[in-house]
Amino acid sequence: MRVMKREGRRELDNWISEKEWRIIVQNIPVVSVDLIVLHKGGVVLGKRCNEPAKGEWFVPGGRVRKVRA
């Protein structure tokens, strides 16, 4: 599994094994934020262009990643 880390405008490649990734996901909560944005009497939605749920509508949001200072 390839994991991309973004620090500022620079991306760093880090490689971890599928086994390590599964251990992380099973043992550490993944923090996420979702937003409901009201605009001109409606709600802002996005349409997914990748899997999972490709082609489905969603509210804006995503995972929160801790970055070292």
Backbone as CSV, one residue per row, in Angstrom:
resi,resn,N_x,N_y,N_z,CA_x,CA_y,CA_z,C_x,C_y,C_z
1,MET,0.844,-1.176,0.000,0.000,0.000,0.000,0.884,1.232,0.000
2,ARG,0.588,2.167,-0.852,1.349,3.410,-0.931,0.587,4.482,-0.168
3,VAL,1.247,5.134,0.740,0.634,6.193,1.521,1.346,7.492,1.192
4,MET,0.599,8.487,0.768,1.175,9.787,0.433,0.980,10.728,1.610
5,LYS,2.046,11.352,2.035,1.959,12.365,3.074,2.173,13.716,2.423
6,ARG,1.368,14.667,2.783,1.492,15.999,2.223,1.915,16.952,3.331
7,GLU,3.013,17.601,3.166,3.485,18.587,4.127,3.694,19.886,3.366
8,GLY,2.804,20.838,3.617,2.842,22.056,2.832,2.514,21.715,1.394
9,ARG,3.340,22.112,0.451,3.104,21.806,-0.961,3.909,20.609,-1.423
10,ARG,4.705,20.030,-0.549,5.572,18.918,-0.917,4.933,17.601,-0.515
11,GLU,4.995,16.607,-1.383,4.469,15.286,-1.063,5.624,14.331,-0.822
12,LEU,5.506,13.534,0.228,6.522,12.552,0.566,5.944,11.163,0.378
13,ASP,6.672,10.300,-0.298,6.221,8.916,-0.480,6.649,8.081,0.716
14,ASN,5.721,7.358,1.289,6.008,6.416,2.362,5.339,5.104,2.007
15,TRP,6.032,4.016,2.178,5.488,2.706,1.866,5.288,1.924,3.145
16,ILE,4.092,1.384,3.317,3.830,0.468,4.417,3.140,-0.746,3.807
17,SER,3.271,-1.856,4.473,2.665,-3.080,3.944,1.161,-3.069,4.185
18,GLU,0.456,-3.866,3.400,-0.985,-4.014,3.584,-1.287,-4.511,4.996
19,LYS,-0.473,-5.433,5.494,-0.655,-5.962,6.854,-0.525,-4.848,7.899
20,GLU,0.501,-4.012,7.755,0.684,-2.902,8.700,-0.495,-1.930,8.636
21,TRP,-0.964,-1.633,7.416,-2.099,-0.718,7.253,-3.342,-1.267,7.945
22,ARG,-3.612,-2.552,7.777,-4.790,-3.163,8.414,-4.682,-3.118,9.937
23,ILE,-3.496,-3.339,10.467,-3.288,-3.252,11.922,-3.580,-1.842,12.415
24,ILE,-3.100,-0.849,11.682,-3.334,0.550,12.054,-4.828,0.845,12.063
25,VAL,-5.524,0.497,10.988,-6.958,0.789,10.864,-7.769,0.066,11.935
26,GLN,-7.375,-1.152,12.294,-8.112,-1.910,13.305,-7.903,-1.374,14.712
27,ASN,-6.787,-0.684,14.969,-6.444,-0.307,16.332,-6.454,1.182,16.634
28,ILE,-6.539,2.008,15.632,-6.479,3.448,15.858,-7.703,4.094,15.222
29,PRO,-8.434,4.914,15.982,-9.589,5.597,15.394,-9.154,6.516,14.252
30,VAL,-9.934,6.525,13.185,-9.692,7.444,12.078,-10.633,8.624,12.282
31,VAL,-10.077,9.792,12.531,-10.859,10.992,12.786,-11.253,11.615,11.450
32,SER,-12.514,11.992,11.333,-12.964,12.652,10.111,-13.885,13.814,10.454
33,VAL,-14.045,14.688,9.497,-14.918,15.846,9.640,-15.809,15.909,8.410
34,ASP,-17.100,16.061,8.603,-18.037,16.271,7.509,-18.752,17.592,7.755
35,LEU,-19.071,18.289,6.677,-19.689,19.613,6.780,-21.015,19.637,6.048
36,ILE,-21.949,20.407,6.577,-23.161,20.732,5.834,-23.068,22.217,5.533
37,VAL,-22.959,22.531,4.245,-22.779,23.913,3.808,-24.070,24.374,3.140
38,LEU,-24.687,25.409,3.724,-25.901,25.981,3.154,-25.517,27.091,2.187
39,HIS,-26.157,27.091,0.999,-25.849,28.109,-0.001,-27.097,28.394,-0.831
40,LYS,-27.549,29.626,-0.786,-28.709,30.066,-1.576,-29.911,29.135,-1.421
41,GLY,-30.217,28.791,-0.184,-31.387,27.967,0.095,-31.203,26.482,-0.172
42,GLY,-29.996,26.085,-0.522,-29.732,24.675,-0.784,-28.546,24.185,0.024
43,VAL,-28.113,22.995,-0.273,-26.986,22.369,0.413,-25.919,22.025,-0.619
44,VAL,-24.656,22.308,-0.308,-23.552,21.989,-1.210,-23.222,20.504,-1.085
45,LEU,-23.171,19.821,-2.224,-22.811,18.410,-2.276,-21.704,18.217,-3.309
46,GLY,-20.971,17.137,-3.165,-19.983,16.735,-4.160,-20.391,15.393,-4.731
47,LYS,-19.841,15.042,-5.885,-20.108,13.737,-6.481,-18.790,12.992,-6.587
48,ARG,-18.726,11.811,-5.999,-17.482,11.040,-5.968,-17.076,10.591,-7.359
49,CYS,-15.780,10.756,-7.664,-15.276,10.314,-8.963,-14.335,9.116,-8.818
50,ASN,-14.202,8.599,-7.595,-13.361,7.415,-7.378,-14.033,6.469,-6.388
51,GLU,-13.508,5.261,-6.308,-14.050,4.258,-5.394,-13.558,4.534,-3.978
52,PRO,-14.259,4.171,-2.947,-15.569,3.511,-2.985,-16.679,4.534,-3.266
53,ALA,-17.812,4.062,-3.635,-19.015,4.884,-3.855,-18.880,5.843,-5.037
54,LYS,-18.142,5.437,-6.062,-17.992,6.263,-7.256,-19.368,6.611,-7.823
55,GLY,-19.565,7.901,-8.162,-20.826,8.355,-8.727,-21.880,8.752,-7.704
56,GLU,-21.608,8.550,-6.420,-22.569,8.892,-5.360,-22.338,10.317,-4.879
57,TRP,-23.405,10.945,-4.393,-23.325,12.290,-3.826,-22.889,12.215,-2.366
58,PHE,-22.169,13.241,-1.902,-21.683,13.268,-0.522,-21.562,14.700,-0.032
59,VAL,-21.561,14.859,1.294,-21.294,16.175,1.874,-19.779,16.356,1.949
60,PRO,-19.276,17.596,1.819,-17.835,17.822,1.880,-17.260,17.377,3.223
61,GLY,-16.058,16.877,3.197,-15.393,16.456,4.417,-14.220,15.569,4.101
62,GLY,-13.655,14.987,5.126,-12.537,14.095,4.916,-11.876,13.715,6.221
63,ARG,-10.813,12.929,6.097,-10.070,12.482,7.274,-9.160,13.587,7.776
64,VAL,-8.922,13.566,9.074,-8.022,14.512,9.706,-6.686,13.811,9.907
65,ARG,-5.626,14.424,9.444,-4.299,13.828,9.578,-3.422,14.700,10.464
66,LYS,-2.829,14.083,11.468,-1.921,14.799,12.358,-0.589,14.980,11.641
67,VAL,-0.099,16.202,11.624,1.181,16.513,10.993,2.133,17.004,12.074
68,ARG,3.320,16.461,12.049,4.323,16.905,13.024,4.748,18.336,12.743
69,ALA,4.936,19.094,13.803,5.352,20.507,13.643,6.840,20.612,13.430
